[in-house]
Amino acid sequence: MSTVLIHQPAPRSLTPPSSPSLELDSARPSTAPIPNKHLPFCPTGPVPTTSQQTPTPPASPPTKHAGLQTFSLLHPAETYAKIVDRPPIYSINASTLAAAINELARQPFPDPKLVFPWLHGLHAENQVQLAFFIARRRSLRNTPKCFRGITIVKVGGDLSTSKLKGAIGEDEALDSSRGQDSSFLDVDPRDGFSVRNFQIQASKMATVSDVVIYGDDSAKEEDIRNLASRFAFAQDTWRVQNAAGEAETPRFNTFILTSSFKEIEAEHPDLVAIDSQGLTKGNVMDFCEF
């Protein structure tokens, strides 16, 4: 006879199990603080005295060349052949122009504080522009004397062919409304406000540059001399207007390039931006192409 065993579950207790008592004052486990890599490590100890601290170095004095005019191989002009006495016009060849451009390119730019905001364009009647830039320093309107550049101008103004690098047309710098009594364009904006007047900077730089006049191989010598004479007259007029009684006001000069464009292409191809066939030589980066 078989016996059946029945296992009964143990009776459940209605009393919840006791949990360990929590003490608010119990000590937490000790863990090392996480270092902050953005904060410098400061060792314990007394605060260093003033004598122990590294003194702040004084501001660097301005260099002795900061306000000096840029050196140019075209100055003084009297070292070159004078082909017109009054106003004076001189002549140079392509080798001299190439050497002068290379010499200028190797020199550092002047301190921006010495050329800006003059390059932005500060017209005497533009009160908004003047109030922003020279509310406290009226001397900022003065033409800087720390720079002597080279402006190359092509007779006829057609820059689609036979263009030297950096060349501009006469209408970008010269006001020819009075014929031979030409003057530099007054390009400073009369109204409005802008600090990005790039379109006026070629004209303004021409006023503080020696000017080199050249033409393509079809240009007439009479036209080249005529344009050179107008630029030389404009330079004299500009100097009188901006001298303000200062004897050290720089004198800029006009030169005629005697080398033909064919000679320049053969002997100094690095000076050519667009050849006589209208082809870009790749010697100059032209932002208009991008």
Protein Blocks (a to p, Z undefined) as FASTA:
>chain_A
ZZddddddddddfbdcddddddfkbccddddddddfkbccddedddddfklpccdddddd
ddfklmpccddfkbcfklpccfbfbdcdddddfklmmmmmmmmmmpccddfklmpcklno
pafklmklmmmmmmmlmklmpccfkbccdddddehjiakgopaehiacfklmpccknojm
pcdddfbcfbdjdfblfklmmmmmmmmcccdddddfkbcfklmmmmmmmmmmmmmmmmmm
mnnopaklccddddddfbdfklmmmmmmmlpmbdfkopaehlaccfklZZ
